[in-house]
Amino acid sequence: MKNRTARFTGIALLAGLAATGAHAADDDPLSGSVSFNSDSFFGVNPYVGLAYDTGDIDVTFYGIYWGAGTGQTFADWTEFGVGVGFEAMDGDLYINPQLGFVSGNLLSSATADEGVLGDGYVPNLTMNYDDGSWEGQLYAGWYLPLRDRDGSGNTTTEFIHYWINAGKKLNQHFSVGLHFEELEQTGGSNVGSVDFYQWIGPYFQVGNDTYSLRFSGGVDLEDGNDAATTNEFYKLQFGYNF
């Protein structure tokens, strides 16, 4: 497909994504992408993705190694998912709904119990726009417990993670734009909601359809007692498509 795209992430609890085009050899319907991501909340969170082009839609697969960063404390949190991808607006917009599953202990017991297979599930949506002059991305993921291991005094947890960014392409290799991202704990069996952060700030990206490097930084609008970060944020993302 013309504008097949890849998520460069983290949760969705948790990290950040950037978008770029992926491609495969003309005679091979399978394409892939890898990205190395780090930010001031999630730490390091590598991402891998595959897309199989059926001719009408892509069947997409992804994995996130949360255990390289913050996920170390979530019983080496690991996420795997599958979905579909398709184009709209004459190929300028790529829409990719997916369903992920995580293993660890964050959602099933808020890290109190041991890590388990099927800690939670993650319905998520990524939309990428690129018309050659303007670019943008919307991501939203809802992290829900699949198993309940709260025990006495413990709790399950739920999270919503989303962001939106948009920018102008200065030429075929450079672009600048604005990034907004929010992470909220929406509840659980024994806890209420907590707004962890609301990030907003500019980004700068250099790259092409094969590889890209993006740096984003700015302020955290959530400055109350529930805030999990400092007054400023920063994130770095490098991706390679093959």
C-alpha positions as CSV (number, residue, x, y, z in Angstrom):
1,M,0.0,0.0,0.0
2,K,1.3,3.5,-0.9
3,N,1.3,5.0,2.6
4,R,1.8,2.1,4.9
5,T,3.0,3.4,8.2
6,A,4.6,2.2,11.5
7,R,4.0,3.1,15.1
8,F,7.2,4.1,16.9
9,T,6.2,3.7,20.5
10,G,5.9,2.9,23.7
11,I,2.1,2.7,26.9
12,A,0.6,3.5,25.1
13,L,1.2,3.5,29.3
14,L,3.5,4.6,28.0
15,A,5.9,5.9,25.5
16,G,5.8,7.8,22.4
17,L,5.3,7.1,18.8
18,A,6.5,8.7,15.6
19,A,5.3,7.9,12.1
20,T,7.1,7.3,8.9
21,G,6.4,5.3,5.7
22,A,7.3,1.6,5.5
23,H,8.0,-0.3,2.3
24,A,8.7,-3.8,1.0
25,A,10.3,-5.2,-2.1
26,D,7.9,-5.2,-5.0
27,D,7.6,-8.9,-5.0
28,D,7.3,-9.3,-1.2
29,P,4.0,-8.3,0.5
30,L,5.7,-8.3,4.0
31,S,7.4,-5.2,5.3
32,G,8.8,-4.3,8.7
33,S,9.9,-1.5,10.9
34,V,11.9,-1.1,14.1
35,S,12.3,1.9,16.3
36,F,14.3,2.9,19.4
37,N,12.4,5.3,21.7
38,S,13.2,7.0,24.9
39,D,11.4,9.7,26.9
40,S,11.3,11.3,30.3
41,F,8.5,9.1,31.6
42,F,8.8,5.6,30.0
43,G,12.5,5.5,29.5
44,V,13.7,3.2,26.8
45,N,11.0,1.2,24.9
46,P,12.0,-0.5,21.6
47,Y,9.2,-1.3,19.1
48,V,9.0,-3.7,16.2
49,G,6.2,-4.0,13.6
50,L,5.3,-6.0,10.5
51,A,2.6,-5.5,7.8
52,Y,1.4,-8.0,5.3
53,D,-0.2,-6.4,2.2
54,T,-3.1,-8.4,1.0
55,G,-3.8,-5.9,-1.9
56,D,-6.8,-4.3,-0.2
57,I,-5.7,-4.0,3.4
58,D,-2.6,-4.6,5.5
59,V,-2.6,-7.2,8.3
60,T,-0.4,-5.6,10.9
61,F,1.6,-7.0,13.9
62,Y,3.6,-5.2,16.5
63,G,5.6,-5.8,19.7
64,I,6.9,-3.4,22.4
65,Y,9.7,-4.3,24.8
66,W,8.6,-2.3,27.8
67,G,11.1,-4.2,30.0
68,A,14.0,-2.1,28.6
69,G,12.7,1.0,30.5
70,T,9.9,1.7,33.0
71,G,8.5,-1.7,32.3
72,Q,11.3,-3.4,34.2
73,T,9.3,-2.7,37.3
74,F,6.1,-4.1,35.7
75,A,7.5,-7.7,35.7
76,D,9.3,-7.1,32.4
77,W,6.2,-5.8,30.7
78,T,5.8,-7.1,27.1
79,E,3.1,-6.2,24.6
80,F,2.1,-7.9,21.4
81,G,-0.8,-7.0,19.0
82,V,-2.4,-7.5,15.7
83,G,-4.7,-5.4,13.5
84,V,-5.5,-4.1,10.1
85,G,-4.4,-1.1,8.1
86,F,-6.0,0.7,5.2
87,E,-5.7,4.0,3.2
88,A,-8.2,6.9,2.9
89,M,-8.1,10.3,1.3
90,D,-6.4,9.1,-1.9
91,G,-3.7,7.5,0.2
92,D,-2.7,10.5,2.3
93,L,-4.3,9.0,5.4
94,Y,-3.5,5.6,6.9
95,I,-5.8,4.1,9.5
96,N,-4.6,1.3,11.7
97,P,-6.8,-0.2,14.5
98,Q,-5.2,-2.9,16.5
99,L,-5.7,-5.1,19.6
100,G,-2.8,-5.7,21.8
101,F,-2.1,-8.0,24.8
102,V,0.4,-7.4,27.5
103,S,2.1,-9.8,30.0
104,G,3.5,-8.6,33.3
105,N,1.8,-7.3,36.5
106,L,0.9,-3.6,36.0
107,L,-2.8,-4.0,35.0
108,S,-3.7,-7.2,36.9
109,S,-2.2,-6.2,40.3
110,A,-0.6,-2.7,40.0
111,T,2.8,-4.4,40.3
112,A,1.9,-6.1,43.7
113,D,1.8,-9.7,42.4
114,E,4.1,-11.7,40.1
115,G,4.1,-11.2,36.4
116,V,1.5,-13.2,34.5
117,L,0.6,-14.1,30.9
118,G,-2.3,-12.0,29.9
119,D,-1.9,-9.1,32.3
120,G,-4.2,-7.0,30.1
121,Y,-5.4,-6.0,26.7
122,V,-5.1,-2.9,24.7
123,P,-7.6,-1.7,22.0
124,N,-5.7,1.0,20.1
125,L,-5.9,3.2,17.0
126,T,-3.2,5.0,15.0
127,M,-3.9,7.4,12.2
128,N,-1.1,8.9,10.1
129,Y,-1.4,11.7,7.6
130,D,1.1,12.7,4.9
131,D,0.3,14.7,1.8
132,G,3.8,15.6,0.9
133,S,3.6,19.1,2.5
134,W,1.9,18.4,5.9
135,E,2.2,15.5,8.3
136,G,0.3,14.4,11.4
137,Q,-0.5,11.5,13.7
138,L,-3.3,10.6,16.2
139,Y,-2.8,7.7,18.6
140,A,-5.1,6.4,21.3
141,G,-4.8,3.3,23.4
142,W,-6.9,2.0,26.3
143,Y,-5.0,-0.4,28.7
144,L,-7.4,-2.7,30.5
145,P,-6.8,-5.6,32.9
146,L,-7.5,-9.1,31.5
147,R,-6.9,-10.9,34.8
148,D,-7.7,-9.9,38.4
149,R,-4.9,-10.6,40.9
150,D,-5.5,-7.6,43.2
151,G,-5.5,-9.8,46.4
152,S,-6.0,-8.2,49.8
153,G,-5.5,-4.4,49.6
154,N,-4.1,-4.4,46.1
155,T,-5.8,-3.3,42.9
156,T,-6.2,-3.7,39.2
157,T,-5.5,-0.6,37.1
158,E,-6.6,0.9,33.8
159,F,-4.9,3.6,31.6
160,I,-5.7,5.8,28.6
161,H,-2.7,7.0,26.6
162,Y,-3.1,9.3,23.6
163,W,-1.3,11.9,21.6
164,I,-1.8,14.1,18.5
165,N,0.9,15.9,16.6
166,A,1.0,17.8,13.3
167,G,3.8,19.5,11.4
168,K,5.0,21.1,8.2
169,K,7.5,19.5,5.9
170,L,10.2,22.0,5.1
171,N,11.5,19.8,2.3
172,Q,11.7,16.0,1.6
173,H,14.0,15.5,4.6
174,F,13.2,18.0,7.3
175,S,9.9,18.8,9.2
176,V,8.8,20.7,12.3
177,G,5.6,20.6,14.3
178,L,3.8,20.5,17.6
179,H,3.2,17.5,19.8
180,F,0.5,17.0,22.6
181,E,0.4,13.8,24.7
182,E,-1.6,12.7,27.8
183,L,-1.4,9.7,30.1
184,E,-4.2,9.1,32.6
185,Q,-4.9,6.3,35.0
186,T,-8.7,6.0,34.6
187,G,-9.3,3.7,37.5
188,G,-9.1,0.1,38.7
189,S,-10.8,-2.2,41.2
190,N,-9.6,-0.2,44.3
191,V,-8.3,3.1,42.9
192,G,-9.6,6.2,41.2
193,S,-8.3,8.3,38.3
194,V,-4.9,10.0,38.2
195,D,-3.7,12.3,35.5
196,F,0.0,11.5,35.2
197,Y,1.0,14.1,32.6
198,Q,-0.1,16.4,29.8
199,W,2.8,17.2,27.5
200,I,2.9,19.9,24.8
201,G,5.9,21.2,22.8
202,P,7.5,21.4,19.4
203,Y,9.3,18.6,17.5
204,F,12.0,18.5,14.9
205,Q,12.4,15.6,12.5
206,V,15.0,14.6,9.9
207,G,14.5,11.5,7.7
208,N,13.0,9.9,4.6
209,D,10.8,6.9,3.9
210,T,13.5,4.5,5.2
211,Y,14.7,6.0,8.4
212,S,13.9,9.0,10.6
213,L,15.1,10.8,13.8
214,R,12.7,13.0,15.8
215,F,13.3,15.0,19.0
216,S,10.4,16.5,20.9
217,G,10.4,18.6,24.1
218,G,8.3,21.1,26.0
219,V,6.3,21.6,29.2
220,D,4.0,19.4,31.3
221,L,0.6,21.1,31.8
222,E,-0.3,18.8,34.6
223,D,1.4,20.4,37.6
224,G,-0.8,19.1,40.5
225,N,0.1,16.6,43.2
226,D,-0.9,13.7,40.8
227,A,1.7,14.7,38.2
228,A,4.3,11.9,37.6
229,T,6.9,14.0,35.8
230,T,8.7,17.3,36.2
231,N,7.6,20.6,34.6
232,E,9.4,19.6,31.3
233,F,9.4,16.6,29.0
234,Y,11.7,15.3,26.3
235,K,11.6,12.3,23.9
236,L,13.8,10.9,21.2
237,Q,12.7,8.5,18.5
238,F,14.7,6.7,15.8
239,G,13.0,4.4,13.3
240,Y,14.1,2.2,10.4
241,N,11.7,0.7,7.8
242,F,12.6,-2.3,5.6
